[in-house]
């Protein structure tokens, strides 16, 4: 009696401009002995994970966005070629340890955009983060990053229009 074993692995990554891409792989094999299952599952998972992680590093075609360079060159990465959409949008194959942020990629991008578009210095954002939370911008969690975004917008004269989710709204009983 043959035992069929099916393994799947998928990953989805965020890209600039609120875009994302994903990759999935599946594999099927047959076992003649059920005692081989645990070892084979572990082997298949490692194989699929390594393969998907290796392939998803290459974002492929990236559509043009306002402000991007339409005549951007094709730049080889790891033996493959990928169009670049402006000099600042090169997709790294891995994020260096010093560039990792605890908040979401969207929050990271928004913080950097607020600083850039409002001619604030990165040090101003860092100082505000230290003042509010006693830690650097990259160490902020999602909730802290949201508060920093609101404070940076206010500092730039563009206060957020919505009330933060974590602040309690007055209830009918409290009024």
Residue pairs with C-beta under 8 A, 6 or more apart in sequence:
2 30
2 31
2 32
3 30
3 31
3 32
3 33
3 34
3 37
4 28
4 29
4 30
4 31
5 28
5 29
5 30
5 31
5 37
5 40
5 41
5 44
6 26
6 27
6 28
7 26
7 27
7 28
7 41
7 44
7 45
7 48
8 24
8 25
8 26
8 48
9 24
9 25
9 26
9 45
9 48
9 49
9 51
9 52
10 22
10 23
10 24
10 25
10 52
11 22
11 23
11 24
11 52
11 53
11 56
12 20
12 21
12 22
13 20
13 21
13 22
13 56
14 20
14 104
14 105
14 106
15 21
15 59
15 62
15 91
16 62
16 65
16 89
16 109
17 65
18 106
19 62
19 63
21 56
21 59
21 60
22 56
23 52
23 55
23 56
24 52
25 48
25 51
25 52
26 48
27 44
27 47
27 48
29 40
29 44
31 37
31 40
57 78
57 93
57 94
58 77
58 78
58 80
58 82
58 93
59 82
59 91
60 82
61 83
62 82
62 83
62 84
62 85
62 89
62 91
63 85
64 70
64 85
65 85
67 86
68 85
68 86
68 89
69 84
69 85
69 86
69 87
72 83
72 84
72 85
72 86
72 87
73 84
74 81
74 82
74 83
74 84
75 81
75 82
75 84
75 90
77 93
78 93
82 91
84 90
100 138
101 107
101 108
101 137
101 138
101 140
101 145
102 138
102 139
102 140
102 141
102 142
102 145
103 111
103 140
103 141
103 142
103 144
103 145
104 142
104 145
107 142
107 145
107 146
107 149
108 145
110 149
111 125
111 137
111 145
111 148
111 149
111 152
114 120
114 125
114 149
114 152
114 153
114 156
115 121
115 122
115 124
115 125
115 152
117 156
118 152
118 155
118 156
118 158
120 152
120 155
120 156
124 155
125 137
125 148
125 152
126 136
126 137
128 148
128 151
128 152
128 155
129 135
129 136
129 137
129 140
129 144
129 148
130 136
132 144
132 147
132 148
132 151
133 140
133 144
133 148
135 144
137 145
137 148
140 148
143 166
146 164
146 165
147 164
149 160
150 159
150 160
150 164
153 159
153 160
154 160
163 169
